[in-house]
């Protein structure tokens, strides 16, 4: 047995989601705030593109780097939407954003290399780094600063073994969004110490109040050369089950990732890649209603949670999560979440696997009616404590 696995924790998100489904199967009316996927269906034009690919016989292997036509479409997307010029050979297609990140760490890290991870963090980052024989180093963002880390905090965490920083904006689980000025300041520290930057931008389209998403690689030519930009079609195009992610960066990084991917997984399903081409070229009017719905939910869930005595919370500016502080009630996050689902049939994710045991994560990838019912139950639960 691989000894590294003794340090790896199973996904708490998937475990809570499974419990919610179990209760629902028993006939319980569960308000499920645990799922990290849109509740919308994949748009029809994308489905039809994949169906056409199947009918046209697009069922054979593609190059390990990905379907050339999709690499080109990703290149065009980055140029149009992010101001980033990547040639198709600087793009790699992976089995979802998660696989793209895992392949990146496997390709870029040596045993003992340290990777700085701002906390709270997506719970898979540390485990991905550990599986690549790297060492996760956590930098705690202050809740009073929307959990953002500062250049000073980043500088203090850097050692001779530090090789990379993970940036996740918009963030899972907090919904924070870094401004271009904040990213530039963090980037300066990375350049000073020659750190690689892995920028996870999977939630770039879920951003509110006319805020603007900024890719850190677009800020300067120097940062462009030191950044791997990771994204995918799972969230904005409601394609979680299609498992198509992608990354772009320096050609030698992409070549190394392709070598790893060629042995571990090869490229994703060919017809799904053809669907992803259509997804990247889907007209805005098809995607916008979903994005507008997330913004309405964002405002409503924040409004309702803010009315609960004892809970404190910033309004998230991106993604589709809210991360309230529940420490007032004298319970750790796991106890709070377990009691909540047992007593009120409301599924949330405890904050501890995200590095924040005073918080719980709620996904508002559900309808307004479920949000209102679920938060009402949470309010009753808090009153009963």
Helices and strands as residue ranges (DSSP letters): G 3-7, H 12-25, E 31-32, H 44-55, H 68-77, I 78-82, G 88-90, E 91-94, H 97-108, E 114-119, H 124-131, E 135-140, G 143-145, H 151-157, E 162-168, H 180-192, E 196-200, G 216-218, H 221-225, E 227-232, G 240-242, E 245-248, H 251-264, H 270-280, H 284-305, E 321-322, G 327-329, H 333-344, E 346-347, E 349-350, G 352-354, E 360-363, H 368-384
